[in-house]
Amino acid sequence: MKRVLLTGATGFVGRQAIEPLRERGFEVHAVTSRPGQAARPGVVWHEVDLLAPDAPRRIVEEVVPTHLLHLAWYAEPGRFWTSPENERWLEASVDLVRAFADAGGRRAVAAGTCAEYDWSVGGALREGATPVRPSTVYGQAKAAFAARAQELVPTLGWGRIFFLFGPGEHPARLVSSVAGALLEGRPAPCSHGRQVRDFLHCADVAAAFAGLLDSAVAGPVNIASGEPVTIAELVGLIGEATGRPELIELGALPERPDEPPVLLAEVARLRDEVGFAPRLTLSEGIAATVEWWRRELGAR
């Protein structure tokens, strides 16, 4: 029997993780702070505020999970980089992993971030080779959580997410904001677009986490595509999918001074040890996301 406690189950990645977990034979106990989740076969919902005193221990004692997939964290666009909420989530997350370890849990995986790395290094960022030297409050909190969680569970799998997109993304994020503007016939101002990034559709991110949980791979694993794309190329795909490429305004926004020119992942561990490969190409993922936004905007 494999019983997983999935936190952040209504979040951007968490909601996509339910089916891949069920396909791998997990009984899913989904944690959310949002009431009124619809019943689904093979999924038991638990309404829990993980930031409440002793809530992590109580939910672990109630569910008695064999596995833990911890995706919950504070993620409000623009604010999460510097918010003091990161410290609250750090402490609650450590409490959750401690309770899981005390209850005899077998396997734990949690979500980290590429912001843990030293972004000044350049090239493809690699687990165990690229220095962990976060420059933001968010990255520092995630790195601290990884260190403390691995003391409690030495076999912890730590998935470092790079850049993701897909249906349900906050409308202020890059892909969703550009898609929304073009679908509504509005200009989409962007920076020069020469920055190189590594994007992966949220469904593939979720499937990668399910695969990592169902493996014995320990330590950090980059959750990314390993394929470089410039921001100009990315928004160009959105322009093609919407049929409004002329509304994209490259160079209309200033370059951020702290933005590195290249953020790309080395994905050998994810590919060779976890055995994961994305199902969607970047163009397929963008097209599917644009169609989701087309339906969403049309329903308003």
C-alpha positions in Angstrom: 0.0 0.0 0.0 1.3 3.4 -1.0 -0.6 6.3 0.8 0.7 9.8 -0.1 0.0 13.0 1.8 0.0 15.6 -1.0 0.2 19.2 0.2 -0.6 22.2 -2.0 -3.1 19.9 -3.7 -5.1 22.8 -5.2 -2.0 24.8 -6.2 -0.6 25.3 -9.7 1.5 22.0 -9.6 -0.4 20.2 -6.9 -3.7 19.9 -8.8 -1.8 18.4 -11.8 0.0 15.9 -9.5 -3.1 14.0 -8.4 -3.7 11.9 -11.5 0.0 11.0 -12.1 0.1 9.8 -8.4 -3.1 7.8 -8.9 -1.7 6.2 -12.1 1.3 5.1 -10.0 -0.9 3.3 -7.5 -0.9 5.9 -4.7 -3.9 6.4 -2.5 -3.9 10.2 -2.5 -4.7 12.2 0.6 -4.8 15.8 -0.7 -4.3 18.7 1.7 -5.7 22.2 0.9 -6.8 25.3 2.8 -9.6 25.8 0.3 -13.0 24.4 1.3 -15.4 22.5 -0.9 -13.3 20.3 -3.0 -15.3 17.8 -5.1 -15.0 14.2 -4.3 -12.9 12.1 -6.7 -12.2 8.3 -6.8 -9.0 7.5 -5.1 -8.6 11.0 -3.5 -9.4 11.9 0.1 -9.5 15.7 0.8 -8.3 17.2 4.0 -9.0 20.9 4.7 -5.9 22.0 6.8 -4.1 25.2 7.4 -0.5 23.9 7.7 0.6 27.2 9.3 -1.7 26.6 12.3 0.0 25.4 15.5 0.6 21.7 15.4 -1.4 21.2 12.2 1.4 19.4 10.4 1.6 16.8 13.1 -2.1 16.4 13.4 -2.7 15.7 9.7 0.2 13.2 9.7 -1.2 11.3 12.7 -4.7 11.3 11.0 -3.5 10.0 7.6 -0.5 7.9 8.6 1.1 8.3 5.1 3.7 6.0 3.7 4.8 8.8 1.3 4.9 12.6 1.5 4.9 15.0 -1.5 5.2 18.5 -0.1 4.4 21.2 -2.7 2.7 23.8 -0.5 4.4 27.2 -0.1 3.7 30.9 -0.3 3.8 31.8 -4.0 2.1 35.2 -4.6 3.6 36.6 -7.8 6.0 39.5 -7.2 5.8 39.2 -3.4 7.2 35.7 -2.7 10.8 36.6 -3.4 11.0 38.9 -0.3 8.0 38.0 1.8 8.4 37.1 5.5 5.8 34.4 4.8 8.8 32.3 3.6 10.0 32.0 7.2 6.6 30.8 8.3 6.5 28.2 5.6 10.0 27.1 6.4 9.1 26.3 10.0 5.8 24.7 9.1 7.5 22.6 6.4 10.2 21.4 8.8 7.5 20.5 11.3 5.7 18.5 8.6 8.8 16.5 7.6 9.6 15.9 11.3 6.1 14.6 12.0 6.4 12.3 8.9 9.7 10.9 10.0 8.5 10.4 13.6 5.5 8.5 12.2 7.7 6.1 10.3 7.1 7.4 6.8 8.9 5.6 4.0 9.6 8.2 1.3 9.5 12.0 1.2 9.8 14.5 -1.7 9.6 18.3 -1.5 9.6 21.2 -3.9 12.7 23.4 -4.1 13.6 26.0 -6.6 16.3 27.0 -9.0 16.6 30.2 -6.9 18.7 28.2 -4.5 21.6 28.2 -7.0 24.2 30.9 -7.5 22.8 32.5 -10.7 26.1 34.3 -11.5 27.8 31.0 -12.4 26.4 30.8 -15.9 25.8 27.7 -18.1 23.6 24.8 -17.2 23.0 24.6 -13.4 23.8 21.2 -12.1 23.0 19.5 -8.8 26.0 19.0 -6.6 28.3 21.1 -8.9 26.7 24.5 -9.1 27.1 26.3 -5.7 24.0 26.7 -3.6 24.1 30.5 -2.9 20.6 32.0 -3.0 20.3 35.8 -3.3 16.6 36.1 -2.4 14.6 35.5 0.8 12.6 32.8 -1.1 15.7 31.0 -2.3 17.3 31.2 1.2 14.2 29.7 2.9 14.0 26.9 0.4 17.7 26.1 0.8 17.4 26.1 4.6 14.3 23.8 4.4 16.2 21.4 2.2 19.1 21.2 4.6 17.0 20.7 7.7 14.6 18.2 6.0 17.5 16.1 4.8 18.8 15.9 8.4 15.4 14.4 9.4 15.0 12.3 6.3 18.4 11.5 4.7 16.8 9.9 1.6 14.6 13.0 0.9 14.1 13.7 -2.8 14.4 17.5 -3.5 12.9 18.7 -6.8 14.3 22.1 -7.8 11.7 23.7 -10.1 12.9 26.0 -12.8 10.4 27.9 -15.0 6.9 26.5 -15.5 3.7 27.5 -17.2 0.3 26.1 -18.0 -3.5 26.3 -17.3 -4.5 27.9 -14.1 -1.3 29.9 -13.8 -1.7 33.3 -12.1 -2.6 35.9 -14.8 0.3 38.1 -13.8 3.0 35.5 -14.8 4.8 35.8 -18.1 3.0 33.2 -20.3 -0.4 33.8 -18.9 -0.1 37.6 -19.1 1.1 37.6 -22.7 -1.5 35.1 -23.7 -4.3 37.0 -22.0 -3.3 40.3 -23.6 -3.1 38.9 -27.1 -6.4 37.0 -26.8 -8.1 40.2 -25.7 -6.5 42.1 -28.5 -4.2 44.2 -26.3 -0.5 44.9 -26.8 1.8 42.7 -24.7 4.9 44.8 -23.7 8.0 42.7 -23.0 11.7 43.2 -22.3 14.2 42.7 -25.1 13.7 39.0 -24.9 17.3 37.8 -25.2 17.3 36.1 -21.8 17.7 32.3 -22.0 15.4 30.3 -19.8 14.2 26.7 -19.2 10.4 26.2 -19.3 8.4 23.1 -18.6 4.6 22.7 -18.7 3.0 22.3 -15.2 1.6 18.9 -16.1 5.1 17.6 -16.9 6.4 19.3 -13.7 3.8 17.4 -11.7 4.5 14.1 -13.5 8.2 14.6 -12.8 7.4 14.9 -9.0 5.3 11.8 -9.1 8.1 9.9 -10.7 10.6 11.2 -8.2 8.4 10.2 -5.3 7.9 6.7 -6.8 11.7 6.3 -7.1 14.5 5.9 -4.6 16.5 8.9 -5.9 17.7 11.1 -3.0 19.0 14.6 -2.9 18.5 17.5 -5.3 17.0 16.8 -8.8 16.4 19.6 -11.3 12.8 19.7 -12.5 13.1 21.3 -15.9 13.3 20.5 -19.6 17.0 21.0 -20.2 16.1 22.9 -23.4 17.2 26.5 -23.7 14.7 29.0 -25.1 14.9 32.8 -25.3 12.0 34.9 -23.9 11.6 36.3 -27.4 11.2 32.8 -28.8 8.7 31.9 -26.0 6.5 34.9 -26.6 6.7 34.3 -30.3 5.1 30.9 -29.8 2.3 32.5 -27.8 1.9 35.0 -30.7 1.6 32.1 -33.2 -0.9 30.2 -31.0 -3.1 33.3 -30.6 -2.7 34.5 -34.1 -1.7 38.0 -32.9 2.1 38.1 -33.0 2.0 41.8 -34.1 0.8 42.8 -30.6 4.0 41.6 -29.0 6.2 44.6 -28.1 9.8 43.4 -27.5 11.9 46.0 -25.8 9.0 48.0 -24.4 9.9 47.1 -20.9 13.3 47.7 -19.3 15.7 44.9 -18.4 15.8 44.1 -14.8 19.3 44.8 -13.4 19.4 41.6 -11.3 18.2 39.3 -14.1 20.8 36.8 -15.2 21.2 36.3 -19.0 21.0 32.5 -18.8 19.1 30.2 -16.4 19.2 26.6 -17.8 19.1 23.3 -16.0 21.2 20.2 -16.4 18.6 17.4 -16.3 20.7 14.2 -16.4 19.5 13.1 -12.9 15.8 13.6 -13.8 16.3 11.8 -17.2 18.6 9.0 -16.2 17.9 8.2 -12.6 14.2 9.1 -12.3 13.5 8.0 -15.8 11.4 11.0 -16.7 10.9 12.6 -20.1 8.4 15.4 -20.8 5.2 14.5 -22.7 4.8 17.9 -24.2 7.1 19.9 -26.4 7.3 23.6 -25.6 5.2 24.5 -28.6 2.6 21.9 -27.7 2.4 23.1 -24.1 2.1 26.8 -25.2 -0.7 25.9 -27.7 -2.6 23.9 -25.0 -2.2 26.8 -22.5 -3.4 29.4 -25.0 -6.5 27.2 -25.7 -7.2 27.0 -22.0 -7.0 30.8 -21.7 -9.2 31.2 -24.8 -11.9 29.1 -23.1 -11.4 30.8 -19.7 -11.6 34.3 -21.1 -14.6 33.4 -23.3 -16.5 32.1 -20.3 -16.2 35.4 -18.4 
